[in-house]
């Protein structure tokens, strides 16, 4: 969204990630503006507070990583949320 990964999108990501058995993480790659979160910071995608602490503004480049039996489906589901802009229009 235009505001970045704030409460509503973070909640949707955590909710979706909890649907999978795999461990799912978002990794901050690069931010379009200066933020206190360093590149490489990982956030547990199932934990809304972890996601909020990324402080990722709109345009931040994130990677989705997952490990487990349903990892591929988990990554795809999280990427789809971002691609759909969390259903916010």
C-alpha positions as CSV (number, residue, x, y, z in Angstrom):
1,X,0.0,0.0,0.0
2,X,1.1,3.6,-0.2
3,X,1.8,3.7,3.5
4,X,3.9,0.5,3.4
5,X,3.7,-2.5,5.7
6,X,1.5,-0.9,8.3
7,X,-1.0,-2.6,10.6
8,X,-3.6,-3.8,8.1
9,X,-1.2,-5.3,5.5
10,X,1.0,-6.8,8.3
11,X,-2.1,-8.4,9.8
12,X,-3.1,-9.9,6.5
13,X,0.4,-11.2,5.9
14,X,0.5,-12.8,9.3
15,X,-2.9,-14.3,8.9
16,X,-2.0,-15.8,5.5
17,X,1.4,-17.1,6.7
18,X,-0.3,-18.9,9.7
19,X,-2.3,-21.0,7.2
20,X,0.9,-22.9,6.4
21,X,3.0,-25.3,8.4
22,X,6.3,-23.9,7.0
23,X,8.3,-21.2,8.7
24,X,7.8,-18.1,6.6
25,X,9.9,-14.9,6.8
26,X,10.1,-11.5,5.1
27,X,13.6,-10.3,4.6
28,X,14.3,-6.6,4.0
29,X,16.4,-6.1,0.9
30,X,16.3,-2.4,0.2
31,X,14.3,0.6,1.1
32,X,13.5,3.6,-1.1
33,X,14.1,5.9,1.8
34,X,16.3,6.0,4.8
35,X,15.0,3.8,7.6
36,X,16.5,2.4,10.8
37,X,16.0,-1.2,9.8
38,X,19.1,-2.5,8.1
39,X,19.1,-4.6,5.0
40,X,19.0,-8.3,5.7
41,X,16.7,-7.9,8.7
42,X,14.3,-10.9,8.9
43,X,10.8,-10.9,10.3
44,X,8.7,-13.9,11.2
45,X,5.8,-13.5,8.7
46,X,3.4,-15.2,11.2
47,X,4.1,-12.5,13.8
48,X,2.4,-9.1,13.2
49,X,4.8,-7.3,15.6
50,X,7.8,-8.6,13.8
51,X,6.4,-7.4,10.5
52,X,5.6,-4.0,12.0
53,X,9.1,-3.6,13.3
54,X,10.5,-3.9,9.8
55,X,9.1,-0.3,9.3
56,X,9.0,-1.0,5.6
57,X,7.6,2.0,3.7
58,X,6.0,1.7,0.3
59,X,8.5,0.7,-2.3
60,X,10.7,-1.4,0.1
61,X,12.1,-4.4,-1.6
62,X,11.3,-7.6,0.5
63,X,12.1,-11.2,-0.1
64,X,9.7,-14.0,1.0
65,X,11.4,-17.1,2.3
66,X,9.9,-20.3,3.6
67,X,11.2,-23.6,4.9
68,X,9.0,-26.7,5.3
69,X,6.7,-29.1,3.5
70,X,4.4,-26.4,2.1
71,X,7.1,-23.7,1.6
72,X,6.5,-23.1,-2.1
73,X,2.7,-22.6,-1.6
74,X,3.4,-20.3,1.4
75,X,5.8,-18.1,-0.6
76,X,3.3,-17.9,-3.5
77,X,0.4,-17.0,-1.2
78,X,2.4,-14.2,0.5
79,X,3.6,-12.9,-2.9
80,X,0.1,-12.9,-4.2
81,X,-1.0,-10.7,-1.2
82,X,1.6,-8.1,-2.2
83,X,0.8,-8.3,-5.9
84,X,-2.9,-7.8,-5.1
85,X,-1.9,-4.8,-2.9
86,X,-3.6,-6.5,0.0
87,X,-7.0,-6.0,-1.6
88,X,-6.7,-2.2,-1.0
89,X,-7.7,-0.1,-3.9
